[in-house]
Amino acid sequence: MSQAADLAIDERGVATITLNRPEVHNAFDDLLIAHLIDLIGHARDNPQVNVLVLASTGKSFSAGADLGWMRRMADASREDNLKDAYQLAALMDNLNNFPCPTVARIQGTVMGGGVGLVACCDVAIASDNAFFALSEVKLGLAPAVISPYVIAKIGTSQARRYFVTAERFSAIRAAAIDLVHEVVPATELEAKTEQIIATLLANGPQAMRRAKELAQVANPLPATPALRDYTTGVIADLRASEEGKEGLRAFLEKESPAWIAKH
């Protein structure tokens, strides 16, 4: 059985982590989150690595949270939900603070936590067939844990819109709000990613690390322990709430949630 995610490091020092659950649009659950943290740690600790690429197999980059995982957590205790949310927070933090330049190669569906992964990468290249959504509120939830990283990328004004509307938006729109840096035809996605990698590899490895650090120190992400406690608490509360449970039930049963009937 293939791994849910794989790490490959080539002779150039390019590490590629590939999400490999195409049958569920590379949605992630607690096991995949733990595995990704482990793979990022292996790449970080390898002195030969100069660039990290985050990619995925299949039609979608990542559809966010796995529905089976969400169903389990809706029935779990608040303590278990907090522990689970802290794992997701650790994944985002580890990717965001990876010392070398990181590149996201994006195709197809990018939803919820998948948007968080993109926001944590230094360079994001999207296929023109990609579309994005911060879709949590449709399920009675909120983009809590990923919010510091997404807001840092797209700004407060855009976050205030897309966090509450859950609208789908195109790759072109994602570029306009700075979630991604470049949009290319699907047939050129791999070549464009390789071009970016070659550009990075022409630079001094230690200089790039310090340059990345400089950008983060000069404009620090407000991901303090207090903020992490708050965001994980928000999602733990919403997952176990009546509205969260109703949103998930309605989605799974392909029905409108009860709150729509009120309008």
C-alpha positions as CSV (number, residue, x, y, z in Angstrom):
1,M,0.0,0.0,0.0
2,S,1.4,3.4,-1.0
3,Q,2.1,6.0,1.7
4,A,-0.4,8.9,2.1
5,A,2.6,11.2,1.5
6,D,6.1,10.6,0.3
7,L,9.4,12.4,0.6
8,A,12.0,12.3,-2.1
9,I,15.4,14.2,-2.1
10,D,17.3,14.5,-5.4
11,E,20.9,15.0,-6.1
12,R,20.4,18.8,-6.3
13,G,19.2,19.0,-2.7
14,V,15.6,19.5,-3.8
15,A,13.2,17.8,-1.3
16,T,9.7,17.0,-2.6
17,I,6.9,16.1,-0.3
18,T,4.0,14.7,-2.3
19,L,0.5,14.2,-0.9
20,N,-0.7,10.9,-2.2
21,R,-4.3,10.3,-1.4
22,P,-5.9,11.2,-4.9
23,E,-8.9,9.0,-4.2
24,V,-10.0,11.6,-1.5
25,H,-8.6,14.6,-3.3
26,N,-5.6,14.6,-0.9
27,A,-7.7,15.5,2.1
28,F,-5.9,15.1,5.3
29,D,-6.7,13.4,8.6
30,D,-4.8,13.0,11.9
31,L,-2.6,10.3,10.5
32,L,-1.6,12.3,7.4
33,I,-0.9,15.4,9.5
34,A,1.4,13.5,11.8
35,H,3.1,11.9,8.8
36,L,3.6,15.3,7.1
37,I,5.1,16.7,10.3
38,D,7.6,13.8,10.3
39,L,8.5,14.3,6.6
40,I,9.0,18.0,7.1
41,G,11.3,17.2,10.0
42,H,13.3,14.7,8.0
43,A,13.8,17.3,5.2
44,R,14.7,20.1,7.7
45,D,17.3,17.9,9.4
46,N,19.0,16.9,6.2
47,P,21.9,19.3,5.6
48,Q,21.8,18.6,1.8
49,V,18.4,20.0,1.4
50,N,18.3,23.5,-0.2
51,V,14.7,23.7,-1.5
52,L,11.4,22.1,-0.4
53,V,8.6,21.5,-2.9
54,L,5.1,20.6,-1.7
55,A,3.1,18.8,-4.4
56,S,0.3,16.3,-4.8
57,T,-0.9,13.5,-7.0
58,G,-4.2,13.4,-8.9
59,K,-6.7,16.0,-9.9
60,S,-6.6,18.0,-6.6
61,F,-3.9,19.7,-4.5
62,S,-5.8,19.2,-1.3
63,A,-9.5,19.3,-0.4
64,G,-8.7,20.1,3.2
65,A,-10.1,18.0,6.0
66,D,-11.0,14.4,5.4
67,L,-14.8,13.9,6.1
68,G,-14.2,10.6,8.0
69,W,-11.8,12.5,10.3
70,M,-14.3,15.3,10.8
71,R,-17.0,12.9,11.6
72,R,-14.8,11.2,14.3
73,M,-13.8,14.5,15.8
74,A,-17.4,15.8,16.0
75,D,-18.1,13.0,18.4
76,A,-14.9,13.4,20.3
77,S,-14.3,15.3,23.6
78,R,-13.2,18.9,23.6
79,E,-9.9,17.7,25.0
80,D,-9.4,15.3,22.1
81,N,-10.4,18.1,19.6
82,L,-7.9,20.5,21.2
83,K,-5.1,17.9,20.9
84,D,-6.1,17.3,17.3
85,A,-6.2,21.0,16.4
86,Y,-2.7,21.5,18.0
87,Q,-1.4,18.8,15.6
88,L,-2.7,20.8,12.7
89,A,-1.2,24.0,14.2
90,A,2.1,22.2,14.5
91,L,2.0,21.2,10.8
92,M,1.3,24.8,9.7
93,D,4.0,26.1,12.0
94,N,6.6,23.6,10.8
95,L,6.0,24.3,7.1
96,N,5.8,28.1,7.6
97,N,9.1,28.0,9.5
98,F,11.0,25.6,7.3
99,P,14.5,27.2,7.0
100,C,14.9,26.7,3.2
101,P,12.7,28.2,0.5
102,T,9.5,26.3,0.0
103,V,7.5,26.0,-3.3
104,A,3.9,24.9,-3.6
105,R,2.9,23.3,-6.9
106,I,-0.9,23.6,-7.1
107,Q,-3.5,22.0,-9.3
108,G,-7.2,21.5,-9.0
109,T,-9.1,21.7,-5.8
110,V,-7.7,23.7,-2.8
111,M,-10.1,23.9,0.1
112,G,-9.9,24.8,3.8
113,G,-6.7,23.5,5.3
114,G,-5.2,23.1,1.8
115,V,-5.3,26.8,1.5
116,G,-3.4,26.9,4.8
117,L,-0.6,24.8,3.3
118,V,-0.3,27.1,0.3
119,A,-0.2,30.2,2.6
120,C,2.7,28.6,4.5
121,C,4.9,28.3,1.4
122,D,7.3,31.0,0.1
123,V,6.5,30.6,-3.5
124,A,3.1,29.3,-4.9
125,I,2.6,28.3,-8.5
126,A,-0.9,27.4,-9.6
127,S,-2.3,25.7,-12.6
128,D,-5.0,27.7,-14.3
129,N,-7.5,24.9,-13.5
130,A,-7.0,25.4,-9.8
131,F,-9.7,26.8,-7.6
132,F,-9.7,27.8,-4.0
133,A,-12.2,28.1,-1.1
134,L,-12.1,28.8,2.6
135,S,-15.2,26.7,2.9
136,E,-15.4,26.0,6.6
137,V,-18.4,28.1,7.4
138,K,-20.6,26.1,5.1
139,L,-20.1,23.2,7.6
140,G,-20.7,25.4,10.6
141,L,-17.0,25.6,11.3
142,A,-14.3,28.3,10.8
143,P,-10.8,28.5,9.3
144,A,-9.4,28.9,12.8
145,V,-6.0,27.2,12.9
146,I,-4.9,28.3,9.5
147,S,-6.1,31.9,9.9
148,P,-2.8,33.5,11.0
149,Y,-1.0,32.2,7.9
150,V,-3.8,33.0,5.5
151,I,-4.3,36.5,6.8
152,A,-0.5,37.1,6.6
153,K,-0.7,36.1,2.9
154,I,-3.9,37.7,1.7
155,G,-4.4,40.5,4.2
156,T,-7.2,41.3,6.6
157,S,-9.6,42.8,4.0
158,Q,-9.6,39.7,1.8
159,A,-9.8,37.4,4.8
160,R,-12.8,39.2,6.1
161,R,-14.5,38.5,2.8
162,Y,-13.5,34.9,2.1
163,F,-13.6,33.6,5.7
164,V,-17.3,34.5,5.9
165,T,-18.5,33.9,2.3
166,A,-16.8,30.6,1.6
167,E,-16.9,31.6,-2.0
168,R,-14.9,29.6,-4.5
169,F,-12.4,31.7,-6.4
170,S,-10.2,31.0,-9.4
171,A,-6.4,30.8,-9.6
172,I,-6.4,34.2,-11.3
173,R,-8.3,35.6,-8.3
174,A,-5.9,33.8,-5.9
175,A,-3.0,35.6,-7.7
176,A,-4.8,38.9,-7.5
177,I,-5.1,38.6,-3.7
178,D,-1.5,37.3,-3.3
179,L,-2.4,33.8,-2.2
180,V,-0.4,32.5,-5.2
181,H,2.4,34.2,-7.1
182,E,1.9,32.9,-10.6
183,V,-0.7,31.1,-12.7
184,V,0.2,28.9,-15.7
185,P,-1.6,26.5,-18.0
186,A,-1.9,23.0,-16.6
187,T,0.5,21.6,-19.2
188,E,3.2,24.1,-18.0
189,L,2.9,23.6,-14.3
190,E,5.7,21.2,-13.8
191,A,8.0,23.1,-16.1
192,K,7.3,26.4,-14.3
193,T,8.0,24.8,-11.0
194,E,11.3,23.5,-12.3
195,Q,12.2,26.9,-13.5
196,I,11.5,28.4,-10.0
197,I,13.6,25.6,-8.5
198,A,16.5,26.3,-10.9
199,T,16.3,30.0,-10.0
200,L,16.5,29.2,-6.3
201,L,19.4,26.7,-6.7
202,A,21.4,29.5,-8.4
203,N,21.4,31.4,-5.2
204,G,23.6,31.0,-2.1
205,P,21.9,28.4,0.2
206,Q,22.8,30.1,3.4
207,A,22.0,33.5,2.0
208,M,18.5,32.2,1.1
209,R,18.0,30.9,4.6
210,R,19.0,34.3,6.1
211,A,16.9,36.2,3.5
212,K,13.8,34.1,4.4
213,E,14.5,34.7,8.1
214,L,14.9,38.4,7.4
215,A,11.4,38.6,5.8
216,Q,9.9,36.8,8.8
217,V,11.7,38.9,11.4
218,A,11.0,42.2,9.7
219,N,7.3,41.3,9.5
220,P,6.7,38.7,12.1
221,L,3.6,36.4,12.0
222,P,1.6,36.9,15.2
223,A,1.4,33.2,15.8
224,T,2.0,33.5,19.5
225,P,1.2,30.7,22.0
226,A,-1.8,32.7,23.1
227,L,-3.1,33.0,19.5
228,R,-2.5,29.3,19.0
229,D,-4.5,28.5,22.1
230,Y,-7.3,30.8,20.9
231,T,-7.5,29.4,17.3
232,T,-7.4,25.8,18.4
233,G,-10.1,26.5,21.0
234,V,-12.3,28.0,18.4
235,I,-12.2,24.9,16.1
236,A,-12.5,22.5,19.1
237,D,-15.7,24.3,20.2
238,L,-17.2,24.5,16.7
239,R,-16.6,20.9,15.8
240,A,-18.5,19.8,18.9
241,S,-21.2,22.4,18.6
242,E,-24.8,21.7,17.4
243,E,-24.2,23.9,14.4
244,G,-21.0,22.1,13.5
245,K,-22.6,18.7,13.8
246,E,-25.6,19.8,11.7
247,G,-23.4,21.2,9.0
248,L,-21.4,18.0,8.7
249,R,-24.6,15.9,8.8
250,A,-26.2,18.0,6.0
251,F,-23.0,17.8,3.9
252,L,-22.7,14.1,4.2
253,E,-26.4,13.5,3.4
254,K,-26.4,16.1,0.6
255,E,-29.1,18.2,2.3
256,S,-29.3,21.8,3.2
257,P,-28.4,22.5,6.8
258,A,-31.1,23.5,9.2
259,W,-30.0,27.1,9.4
260,I,-30.8,27.7,5.7
261,A,-34.4,26.9,6.3
262,K,-34.5,29.9,8.7
263,H,-33.9,32.4,6.0
